[in-house]
Amino acid sequence: MTLPDGTRLTALDDDSRLADVLELDTWAFPTEHAVPDLLGLANPIPWGRAWGIEHEGASGLVGMYGAYSLEAFPVPGAETRCAWLTWVGVHPGHRRRGLLRNMIAHHFAEVRARGEALSVLNAAEAGIYGRFGYGHAAPAMALTVPRGAALREVLGSAELAAEFASWDPEAHGELIAAVHRDAGREPRGIGRPGWATWETPELRAVQEEDPAAMRGGREPLRILVVRDAEGRAQGYARFRRSPDRSGGISDGAVEIRDLVGLSPAAVHRMWSLLLDLDLTSRATIEKIPVDDPILHLLVDPRAARPVVRDLVWVRILDLPAALAERRYAAPVDLVLEVTDALVAENAGRWRVVVDEAFGAARVTRADAAAAPDLSLDIEALGAAHLGAVSLAALAAAGRVEARDPRALAAAAVAWSWPVMAGANWEF
Ligand SMILES: CC(C)(COP(=O)(O)OP(=O)(O)OC[C@H]1O[C@@H](n2cnc3c(N)ncnc32)[C@H](O)[C@@H]1OP(=O)(O)O)[C@@H](O)C(=O)NCCC(=O)NCCS
């Protein structure tokens, strides 16, 4: 790491630096909110694993990043420890001098020293992180569903009890955390890669709060809970309605923050109710996995105007550990030739052997004489890591080279996963 002259890295260990962090954050991410207003909110800064850059000519911070330590990040067929890179920002007056590149180098060294195999993130702009070896591994979809859109029938939907309530973290926090976690583990042993839960107290706090200052004219957060005959929660949706009566015409939206069901009936029931609220013309949701059940319930999914974008980016920092942590959809035996400009330990030839469907891999250094089946950069391997981006699709874009099309097909099947990687929140 070679920081520009006059700058130095400093550990951000506690909230005595909160005002400095928020000052820099509001420079990096423009907002209508002034720092004093933000001080009182839940600010999920991973103190102790956050770092700032100070400049001798400036007070406060000119750069910063942090990392959440996740213990159970879902990868195909397993949960693993990982670092979640976050709070990345550089002051506009100090951009493009290599501060981010230096912070990334520091982060990678720290992650490897802690024995974590992956760094994951949500990107503010999609063009930033590929150069550091992060691959886009899980997309998200946004929908705008017209009020009253027809859904296919699902048996049992009408029998579920439904309750609308005002969102109350005390009353609903545990319930939604449990439903959210369980939904990501279905079907058992398979699960949804990338479906991170609010593991740390900071993340839990920020996803529970609903500060009036952040509502932008919309109503306070509401919740809809559906239960089975035994009273067990089968799903929840958090939403708020944004009123719009311009020209005397009611044209409000139901803005769904998250909607998670444990059964087809629960998903059907919640969407049916939210698509039938008075004084609204549509329901919107910003982040759902691209195989979310609503897409298969809508009779006319095109009318929901799906928009897909990148959501989860994965950087493999310890290749043999990362490949051994996940499971594979099919048996495979091949040699990968990997390039990695930033982590020399990952580069070279690796043999990956999986004996059975949904099994783990043995990952060993391959003999230099072993002909590689696939050649790819660590960025492409990161993109394929959650099973949602096909190695064959990456090959079609020239990001994977294959010796033999059948080896490529076998690898693409093995690296794939039955449930699409995705998440319904970001930070
Ligand atoms: C994005 C940001 C952190 C970059 O910081 P920086 O110190 O200017 O970055 P560096 O000087 O280390 O640049 C490293 C490389 O990334 C590139 N880069 C930086 N920001 C980029 C962006 N927004 N889009 C595309 N490329 C970008 C640089 O051109 C440089 O490329 P090179 O190494 O090929 O020459 C900073 O511009 C910022 O804070 N932006 C607003 C907030 C934000 O987007 N944060 C990221 C949150 S995920």
The ligand as an SDF file (V2000), in Angstrom:
LIG
                    3D

 48 50  0  0  0  0  0  0  0  0999 V2000
  -15.8130    5.6580   -6.0420 C   0  0  0  0  0  0  0  0  0  0  0  0
  -14.7590    6.3590   -5.2040 C   0  0  0  0  0  0  0  0  0  0  0  0
  -14.6810    5.6980   -3.8350 C   0  0  0  0  0  0  0  0  0  0  0  0
  -13.4080    6.2210   -5.9380 C   0  0  0  0  0  0  0  0  0  0  0  0
  -12.3830    6.7220   -5.1080 O   0  0  0  0  0  0  0  0  0  0  0  0
  -10.9900    7.2540   -5.7270 P   0  0  0  0  0  0  0  0  0  0  0  0
  -10.0500    7.4310   -4.6040 O   0  0  0  0  0  0  0  0  0  0  0  0
  -11.2610    8.4030   -6.6140 O   0  0  0  0  0  0  0  0  0  0  0  0
  -10.5560    6.0000   -6.6160 O   0  0  0  0  0  0  0  0  0  0  0  0
   -9.0550    5.7220   -7.1090 P   0  0  0  0  0  0  0  0  0  0  0  0
   -8.3540    7.0080   -7.4050 O   0  0  0  0  0  0  0  0  0  0  0  0
   -8.3750    4.7930   -6.1760 O   0  0  0  0  0  0  0  0  0  0  0  0
   -9.3960    4.9850   -8.4650 O   0  0  0  0  0  0  0  0  0  0  0  0
   -9.1340    3.6200   -8.6840 C   0  0  0  0  0  0  0  0  0  0  0  0
   -9.6370    3.2700  -10.0610 C   0  0  0  0  0  0  0  0  0  0  0  0
  -11.0630    3.2360  -10.0540 O   0  0  0  0  0  0  0  0  0  0  0  0
  -11.5780    4.0820  -11.0840 C   0  0  0  0  0  0  0  0  0  0  0  0
  -12.8250    4.6350  -10.5960 N   0  0  0  0  0  0  0  0  0  0  0  0
  -13.0220    5.2860   -9.4460 C   0  0  0  0  0  0  0  0  0  0  0  0
  -14.3070    5.6230   -9.3030 N   0  0  0  0  0  0  0  0  0  0  0  0
  -14.9460    5.1590  -10.3870 C   0  0  0  0  0  0  0  0  0  0  0  0
  -16.2960    5.1980  -10.8020 C   0  0  0  0  0  0  0  0  0  0  0  0
  -17.2460    5.8080  -10.0680 N   0  0  0  0  0  0  0  0  0  0  0  0
  -16.6140    4.5880  -11.9600 N   0  0  0  0  0  0  0  0  0  0  0  0
  -15.6710    3.9860  -12.7120 C   0  0  0  0  0  0  0  0  0  0  0  0
  -14.3670    3.9210  -12.3390 N   0  0  0  0  0  0  0  0  0  0  0  0
  -14.0110    4.5120  -11.1950 C   0  0  0  0  0  0  0  0  0  0  0  0
  -10.4910    5.1070  -11.3000 C   0  0  0  0  0  0  0  0  0  0  0  0
  -10.6040    5.6830  -12.5840 O   0  0  0  0  0  0  0  0  0  0  0  0
   -9.2620    4.2660  -11.1490 C   0  0  0  0  0  0  0  0  0  0  0  0
   -9.0710    3.5000  -12.3220 O   0  0  0  0  0  0  0  0  0  0  0  0
   -7.6120    2.9980  -12.7840 P   0  0  0  0  0  0  0  0  0  0  0  0
   -6.9610    2.3580  -11.6090 O   0  0  0  0  0  0  0  0  0  0  0  0
   -7.9120    2.0690  -13.9000 O   0  0  0  0  0  0  0  0  0  0  0  0
   -6.8960    4.2580  -13.1980 O   0  0  0  0  0  0  0  0  0  0  0  0
  -15.0770    7.8780   -5.0220 C   0  0  0  0  0  0  0  0  0  0  0  0
  -15.1270    8.4780   -6.2900 O   0  0  0  0  0  0  0  0  0  0  0  0
  -16.3960    8.1290   -4.2900 C   0  0  0  0  0  0  0  0  0  0  0  0
  -16.4000    8.2300   -3.0850 O   0  0  0  0  0  0  0  0  0  0  0  0
  -17.5060    8.2320   -5.0430 N   0  0  0  0  0  0  0  0  0  0  0  0
  -18.8290    8.5250   -4.4680 C   0  0  0  0  0  0  0  0  0  0  0  0
  -19.3140    7.4400   -3.4950 C   0  0  0  0  0  0  0  0  0  0  0  0
  -19.2010    6.0470   -4.0540 C   0  0  0  0  0  0  0  0  0  0  0  0
  -19.5700    5.7670   -5.1800 O   0  0  0  0  0  0  0  0  0  0  0  0
  -18.6710    5.1480   -3.2280 N   0  0  0  0  0  0  0  0  0  0  0  0
  -18.5670    3.7380   -3.5550 C   0  0  0  0  0  0  0  0  0  0  0  0
  -19.5910    3.0460   -2.7450 C   0  0  0  0  0  0  0  0  0  0  0  0
  -19.8020    1.3530   -3.1900 S   0  0  0  0  0  0  0  0  0  0  0  0
  1  2  1  0
  2  3  1  0
  2  4  1  0
  2 36  1  0
  4  5  1  0
  5  6  1  0
  6  7  2  0
  6  8  1  0
  6  9  1  0
  9 10  1  0
 10 11  2  0
 10 12  1  0
 10 13  1  0
 13 14  1  0
 14 15  1  0
 15 16  1  0
 15 30  1  0
 16 17  1  0
 17 18  1  0
 17 28  1  0
 18 19  1  0
 18 27  1  0
 19 20  2  0
 20 21  1  0
 21 22  1  0
 21 27  2  0
 22 23  1  0
 22 24  2  0
 24 25  1  0
 25 26  2  0
 26 27  1  0
 28 29  1  0
 28 30  1  0
 30 31  1  0
 31 32  1  0
 32 33  2  0
 32 34  1  0
 32 35  1  0
 36 37  1  0
 36 38  1  0
 38 39  2  0
 38 40  1  0
 40 41  1  0
 41 42  1  0
 42 43  1  0
 43 44  2  0
 43 45  1  0
 45 46  1  0
 46 47  1  0
 47 48  1  0
M  END
$$$$
